[in-house]
């Protein structure tokens, strides 16, 4: 029989009858652990949700991997020559979910006296437009088979507000290519992702429109966007794809490259990386506060139970055995605090996921409410907090060795 655990259970079960000093100290210690765990879990869920939300928006504009022509850095009209068979071959590569071509063209939007620079991105039948459809606030993205009179364009809400135009309006779009080319386009839809760097830049149209403007045939594209099945395996996927891309480049006498979405947007991803450091600072501070409250509570408990410690020593109990009693007792307090911490944290996360009751300014945070995403890291985080909290109690429990039985038994 584990006598130390038995005594700890009896002490914990009778804690309500404890002295007025220890009861609030134990309650504070228990809720200190709970609040610390709540802050840690919410911080992790918010940061993971925020990073994934922003990352997914960036990926929505450009895919996980991008194939382009090195010459495009010197000449905006440089192209990648690729056939339908090449696209199918890329799509069948291990780790690739989808591959799609696009043709883009810089232009200038004009409505009355208002002008706005834009990168017009042409998309075709093979293009997965679900990202833009998800963020449409009005209108729709016409399919190539739809009967649409004239040219169409999808603008961001930021552009539409600057130009004071709405879905169904027609605007002039000017393209600089030797002589200026003008097109009268119908605003078929308006999207909003709150990612201002992209919303201020990208407009969507039919791929044939941008191809004709560039004077390209159906095998020529500005680049290929590729979606992968596992973001964490993106480097291995790029390596597997490198041989196919090199073969296509050699065949067409073009210098092709593959870059990840992080390499294409280094500033945004560097900013997201800073968030990880912020979380670590929060976790260290919270662990320190939770450990301090538990240490204080245990010291008060040991002082209050000096009489019991003296009796146990008088009947032959060793210091190590008595320390185990109080460590077990502390484990019960920590365990209950962590249980309530998990319940409250998970409830708050689910409430935010379902209702979005905590709102954000989209101009500052790229989204209109606090994003929440559960992570498997929460499980080892719970274990780590429990182990660390118990470890921090080993030092104050050494106070037991300094208590003399003859004096402690008289202690009240």
C-alpha positions as CSV (number, residue, x, y, z in Angstrom):
1,X,0.0,0.0,0.0
2,X,1.3,3.5,-0.9
3,X,0.9,5.2,2.5
4,X,2.1,8.6,1.2
5,X,-0.6,8.6,-1.4
6,X,-3.2,7.5,1.2
7,X,-2.3,10.3,3.5
8,X,-2.3,12.9,0.6
9,X,-5.8,11.7,-0.4
10,X,-7.1,12.1,3.2
11,X,-5.6,15.6,3.4
12,X,-7.0,16.6,0.1
13,X,-10.5,15.2,0.9
14,X,-10.5,17.1,4.2
15,X,-9.1,20.4,2.8
16,X,-12.5,22.2,3.3
17,X,-12.0,21.9,7.0
18,X,-8.5,23.4,6.9
19,X,-7.5,26.6,8.5
20,X,-8.5,30.0,7.1
21,X,-4.9,30.7,5.9
22,X,-4.4,27.6,3.8
23,X,-7.8,27.4,2.1
24,X,-7.5,30.7,0.2
25,X,-3.9,30.0,-0.6
26,X,-4.8,26.6,-2.1
27,X,-7.7,28.1,-4.0
28,X,-5.5,30.8,-5.4
29,X,-2.8,28.3,-6.4
30,X,-5.4,26.1,-8.1
31,X,-6.9,28.9,-10.1
32,X,-3.4,30.2,-10.8
33,X,-2.8,27.0,-12.6
34,X,-6.2,27.1,-14.3
35,X,-5.8,30.7,-15.5
36,X,-2.2,30.0,-16.7
37,X,-3.3,27.0,-18.7
38,X,-6.3,29.0,-20.2
39,X,-3.9,31.8,-21.3
40,X,-1.4,29.3,-22.8
41,X,-4.1,27.3,-24.7
42,X,-5.8,30.4,-26.0
43,X,-2.5,32.0,-27.0
44,X,-1.5,28.9,-28.9
45,X,-4.9,28.5,-30.6
46,X,-5.1,32.1,-31.6
47,X,-1.5,32.2,-33.0
48,X,-1.9,28.9,-34.9
49,X,-5.3,30.1,-36.2
50,X,-4.0,33.5,-37.2
51,X,-0.9,32.1,-38.9
52,X,-2.8,29.5,-40.9
53,X,-5.5,32.0,-41.8
54,X,-3.0,34.5,-43.2
55,X,-0.9,31.7,-44.8
56,X,-4.0,30.2,-46.5
57,X,-4.9,33.6,-47.9
58,X,-1.4,34.1,-49.3
59,X,-1.5,30.6,-50.8
60,X,-4.9,31.3,-52.3
61,X,-3.4,34.0,-54.4
62,X,-0.4,32.0,-55.6
63,X,-0.5,28.3,-54.7
64,X,2.0,26.4,-52.5
65,X,4.6,26.2,-55.3
66,X,5.1,28.4,-58.4
67,X,6.9,27.5,-61.7
68,X,8.1,30.5,-63.6
69,X,10.7,31.7,-66.1
70,X,13.9,33.3,-64.9
71,X,13.7,35.8,-67.7
72,X,10.5,37.2,-66.2
73,X,12.7,39.2,-63.7
74,X,14.0,41.2,-66.7
75,X,10.9,41.1,-69.0
76,X,7.4,41.1,-67.6
77,X,6.1,39.3,-70.7
78,X,8.4,36.3,-70.4
79,X,6.4,33.1,-70.4
80,X,6.5,29.4,-69.6
81,X,5.6,27.1,-72.5
82,X,3.7,24.1,-71.2
83,X,1.2,21.7,-72.7
84,X,-1.9,20.1,-71.3
85,X,0.1,16.8,-71.1
86,X,2.7,18.6,-69.0
87,X,0.1,19.9,-66.6
88,X,-1.4,16.4,-66.2
89,X,2.1,15.0,-65.6
90,X,2.8,17.6,-62.9
91,X,-0.6,16.9,-61.3
92,X,0.2,13.2,-61.1
93,X,3.5,13.8,-59.3
94,X,3.6,12.4,-55.7
95,X,2.5,15.1,-53.2
96,X,0.8,17.4,-55.9
97,X,-2.9,18.1,-55.4
98,X,-3.5,20.4,-58.4
99,X,-1.6,22.3,-61.0
100,X,-3.0,25.3,-63.0
101,X,-1.8,27.9,-65.5
102,X,-2.4,31.6,-65.3
103,X,-1.5,34.6,-67.5
104,X,-1.1,38.0,-65.9
105,X,-0.8,41.5,-67.2
106,X,-0.1,44.8,-65.4
107,X,-2.8,47.4,-66.1
108,X,-4.4,50.6,-65.0
109,X,-8.1,50.8,-64.0
110,X,-10.0,54.0,-64.8
111,X,-13.4,55.2,-63.7
112,X,-14.0,58.9,-64.4
113,X,-11.0,60.8,-62.9
114,X,-10.1,57.9,-60.6
115,X,-7.1,55.6,-61.6
116,X,-5.8,52.5,-59.9
117,X,-2.8,50.3,-60.8
118,X,-3.6,46.6,-61.0
119,X,-2.2,43.2,-61.9
120,X,-4.8,41.5,-64.0
121,X,-4.6,37.7,-63.6
122,X,-6.2,35.6,-66.3
123,X,-7.6,32.2,-65.2
124,X,-9.0,29.3,-67.3
125,X,-11.2,26.2,-66.9
126,X,-8.5,24.3,-65.1
127,X,-8.0,27.0,-62.5
128,X,-9.4,26.2,-59.0
129,X,-11.2,29.5,-58.2
130,X,-12.7,28.3,-55.0
131,X,-10.6,30.7,-52.9
132,X,-11.9,33.7,-54.7
133,X,-15.5,32.3,-54.8
134,X,-15.3,31.9,-51.0
135,X,-14.3,35.5,-50.6
136,X,-16.8,37.0,-53.0
137,X,-18.9,39.7,-51.5
138,X,-21.0,40.3,-54.6
139,X,-21.4,38.9,-58.1
140,X,-19.8,35.7,-59.4
141,X,-16.9,34.4,-61.4
142,X,-18.1,33.7,-65.0
143,X,-17.2,30.4,-66.4
144,X,-15.6,30.3,-69.9
145,X,-18.7,28.6,-71.2
146,X,-21.0,31.3,-69.9
147,X,-22.4,33.8,-72.4
148,X,-20.9,37.0,-71.1
149,X,-21.0,40.1,-73.3
150,X,-17.6,41.7,-73.8
151,X,-14.8,41.4,-71.2
152,X,-15.2,40.8,-67.5
153,X,-13.1,41.5,-64.4
154,X,-13.3,40.6,-60.7
155,X,-12.1,43.4,-58.5
156,X,-11.3,43.5,-54.8
157,X,-13.5,45.5,-52.5
158,X,-10.7,48.0,-51.8
159,X,-10.3,48.7,-55.6
160,X,-14.1,49.0,-56.0
161,X,-14.3,51.5,-53.2
162,X,-11.4,53.6,-54.6
163,X,-13.0,53.6,-58.0
164,X,-16.5,54.0,-56.6
165,X,-17.9,51.2,-58.8
166,X,-20.1,48.2,-58.1
167,X,-20.9,44.8,-59.6
168,X,-22.5,45.3,-63.0
169,X,-20.6,48.6,-63.8
170,X,-18.2,48.9,-66.7
171,X,-14.7,50.3,-66.3
172,X,-11.9,51.0,-68.6
173,X,-8.7,49.0,-68.2
174,X,-5.5,50.2,-69.9
175,X,-2.6,48.0,-70.7
176,X,0.9,49.3,-71.4
177,X,2.5,47.3,-74.2
178,X,4.2,49.5,-76.7
179,X,1.1,51.3,-77.7
180,X,-1.6,51.6,-75.0
181,X,-4.3,49.0,-75.3
182,X,-7.7,49.8,-73.7
183,X,-10.5,47.4,-72.8
184,X,-14.0,48.1,-71.6
185,X,-14.7,45.5,-68.9
186,X,-17.7,44.5,-66.9
187,X,-17.3,44.2,-63.2
188,X,-18.6,40.7,-62.8
189,X,-17.8,40.4,-59.1
190,X,-16.1,41.9,-56.0
191,X,-14.0,39.9,-53.6
192,X,-12.5,40.7,-50.2
193,X,-9.9,38.8,-48.3
194,X,-8.7,41.6,-46.0
195,X,-5.1,40.9,-47.0
196,X,-4.5,44.4,-48.2
197,X,-1.2,43.7,-49.9
198,X,-2.9,41.4,-52.3
199,X,-6.4,43.0,-52.4
200,X,-4.7,46.3,-53.6
201,X,-2.9,44.5,-56.4
202,X,-4.8,41.5,-57.9
203,X,-7.8,41.5,-60.2
204,X,-9.2,38.4,-62.0
205,X,-10.3,38.0,-65.6
206,X,-10.5,35.3,-68.3
207,X,-7.2,33.8,-69.3
208,X,-8.0,34.3,-73.0
209,X,-8.2,38.0,-72.5
210,X,-4.7,38.3,-71.1
211,X,-3.3,35.8,-73.6
212,X,-4.6,37.9,-76.5
213,X,-3.2,41.1,-74.9
214,X,0.2,39.4,-74.7
215,X,-0.1,37.8,-78.1
216,X,0.5,34.3,-76.7
217,X,-0.9,30.9,-77.8
218,X,-2.6,28.4,-75.6
219,X,0.7,26.7,-74.6
220,X,2.1,29.9,-73.2
221,X,1.5,31.1,-69.6
222,X,3.0,33.5,-67.1
223,X,3.5,30.6,-64.7
224,X,2.0,27.5,-63.1
225,X,0.6,27.5,-59.6
226,X,0.8,24.2,-57.7
227,X,-1.1,23.0,-54.6
228,X,0.5,20.3,-52.5
229,X,-1.2,17.7,-50.3
230,X,1.0,18.3,-47.3
231,X,2.4,21.8,-46.6
232,X,5.0,20.4,-44.1
233,X,6.4,18.2,-46.9
234,X,6.6,21.1,-49.4
235,X,10.4,20.9,-49.8
236,X,10.4,17.2,-50.7
237,X,7.5,17.8,-53.1
238,X,9.6,20.5,-54.8
239,X,12.5,18.2,-55.1
240,X,10.4,15.5,-56.7
241,X,9.0,18.0,-59.1
242,X,12.4,19.5,-60.1
243,X,13.2,16.7,-62.6
244,X,10.0,17.2,-64.5
245,X,10.4,21.0,-64.6
246,X,14.0,20.7,-65.8
247,X,12.9,18.4,-68.6
248,X,10.2,20.8,-69.7
249,X,12.6,23.7,-69.6
250,X,15.3,21.9,-71.6
251,X,12.7,20.9,-74.2
252,X,11.4,24.5,-74.7
253,X,14.8,26.1,-74.2
254,X,13.6,28.1,-71.2
255,X,15.2,28.6,-67.9
256,X,12.5,27.5,-65.4
257,X,12.5,27.7,-61.6
258,X,10.3,26.4,-58.8
259,X,9.8,28.6,-55.7
260,X,7.7,28.1,-52.6
261,X,5.1,30.6,-51.5
262,X,7.4,31.6,-48.6
263,X,10.2,32.5,-51.0
264,X,7.7,34.5,-53.2
265,X,6.5,36.4,-50.1
266,X,9.4,36.6,-47.7
267,X,8.3,39.7,-45.8
268,X,4.9,38.3,-44.9
269,X,6.2,35.0,-43.8
270,X,9.0,36.6,-41.8
271,X,6.4,38.6,-40.0
272,X,4.4,35.4,-39.2
273,X,7.6,33.9,-37.9
274,X,7.9,36.7,-35.3
275,X,4.6,35.5,-33.8
276,X,6.2,32.3,-32.7
277,X,8.7,34.2,-30.5
278,X,5.8,36.2,-29.0
279,X,4.1,32.9,-28.0
280,X,7.2,31.6,-26.3
281,X,7.5,34.8,-24.2
282,X,3.9,34.4,-23.1
283,X,4.3,30.8,-22.3
284,X,7.4,31.4,-20.1
285,X,5.7,34.3,-18.2
286,X,2.6,32.2,-17.6
287,X,4.5,29.2,-16.5
288,X,6.5,31.4,-14.1
289,X,3.4,32.9,-12.6
290,X,1.6,29.5,-12.3
291,X,4.7,28.0,-10.7
292,X,5.0,30.9,-8.2
293,X,1.4,30.5,-7.0
294,X,1.8,26.8,-6.6
295,X,5.1,27.2,-4.7
296,X,3.5,29.8,-2.4
297,X,0.5,27.6,-1.7
298,X,2.7,24.6,-0.9
299,X,4.9,26.6,1.5
300,X,1.8,27.8,3.3
301,X,0.4,24.3,3.5
302,X,3.7,22.9,4.9
303,X,3.8,25.6,7.6
304,X,0.2,25.0,8.5
305,X,0.7,21.2,8.7
306,X,3.9,21.4,10.7
307,X,2.1,19.6,13.6
308,X,1.3,16.7,11.3
309,X,4.9,16.7,9.9
310,X,6.2,16.5,13.5
311,X,3.9,13.6,14.3
312,X,4.9,11.7,11.2
313,X,8.6,12.2,12.0
314,X,8.0,11.1,15.6
315,X,6.5,7.7,14.4
316,X,9.5,7.1,12.2
317,X,8.6,8.6,8.8
318,X,11.5,9.8,6.7
319,X,11.8,13.3,5.2
320,X,11.6,11.9,1.7
321,X,8.4,10.0,2.5
322,X,6.8,13.1,4.0
323,X,7.9,15.2,1.0
324,X,6.1,12.7,-1.2
325,X,2.9,13.3,0.8
326,X,2.9,17.0,0.0
327,X,4.0,16.5,-3.6
328,X,1.0,14.1,-4.1
329,X,-1.2,16.7,-2.4
330,X,0.1,19.4,-4.8
331,X,-0.5,17.1,-7.8
332,X,-4.2,16.8,-6.9
333,X,-4.4,20.7,-6.8
334,X,-2.5,21.0,-10.1
335,X,-4.6,18.3,-11.7
336,X,-7.9,19.9,-10.7
337,X,-6.6,23.3,-11.8
338,X,-5.6,21.9,-15.2
339,X,-8.9,20.1,-15.6
340,X,-10.8,23.3,-15.1
341,X,-8.3,25.2,-17.3
342,X,-8.8,22.8,-20.2
343,X,-12.6,22.9,-19.9
344,X,-12.8,26.7,-19.8
345,X,-10.1,27.1,-22.6
346,X,-11.8,24.6,-24.9
347,X,-15.2,26.1,-24.3
348,X,-14.0,29.6,-25.1
349,X,-12.3,28.3,-28.2
350,X,-15.4,26.5,-29.5
351,X,-17.5,29.6,-28.7
352,X,-15.2,31.8,-30.7
353,X,-15.1,29.3,-33.6
354,X,-18.9,29.1,-33.8
355,X,-19.8,32.7,-33.1
356,X,-16.8,34.9,-33.7
357,X,-17.9,37.1,-30.8
358,X,-14.4,38.7,-30.4
359,X,-14.1,40.9,-33.5
360,X,-11.0,42.5,-35.0
361,X,-10.3,45.4,-37.2
362,X,-9.6,43.8,-40.7
363,X,-7.5,46.7,-41.8
364,X,-5.0,46.0,-38.9
365,X,-5.3,42.2,-38.6
366,X,-6.3,40.9,-42.1
367,X,-9.5,39.3,-40.7
368,X,-12.7,40.4,-39.0
369,X,-12.6,38.2,-36.0
370,X,-10.1,36.3,-33.8
371,X,-9.2,33.1,-35.5
372,X,-9.1,29.9,-33.5
373,X,-7.5,26.6,-34.5
374,X,-6.8,23.6,-32.2
375,X,-3.3,22.1,-32.4
376,X,-1.9,18.8,-31.3
377,X,0.7,20.7,-29.4
378,X,-1.9,21.4,-26.7
379,X,-1.5,17.8,-25.5
380,X,2.3,17.9,-24.8
381,X,1.8,21.4,-23.5
382,X,-0.5,20.1,-20.8
383,X,1.9,17.4,-19.9
384,X,4.9,19.8,-19.9
385,X,3.0,22.2,-17.6
386,X,2.1,19.5,-15.2
387,X,5.6,18.1,-15.0
388,X,7.2,21.5,-14.7
389,X,4.8,22.6,-12.0
390,X,5.5,19.5,-10.0
391,X,9.3,19.9,-10.5
392,X,9.1,23.5,-9.2
393,X,7.6,22.2,-6.0
394,X,10.6,19.9,-5.2
395,X,12.7,22.8,-3.8
396,X,10.1,24.3,-1.4
397,X,9.2,20.7,-0.2
398,X,12.8,20.5,1.2
399,X,11.6,22.8,4.0
400,X,10.2,19.6,5.6
401,X,13.7,18.4,6.5
402,X,14.3,21.6,8.6
403,X,11.2,21.0,10.8
404,X,12.1,19.4,14.2
405,X,9.5,17.0,15.6
406,X,9.7,18.3,19.2
407,X,9.0,21.8,18.2
408,X,6.5,21.0,15.4
409,X,4.2,18.9,17.6
410,X,3.7,22.0,19.8
411,X,3.2,24.2,16.8
412,X,-0.3,25.7,16.4
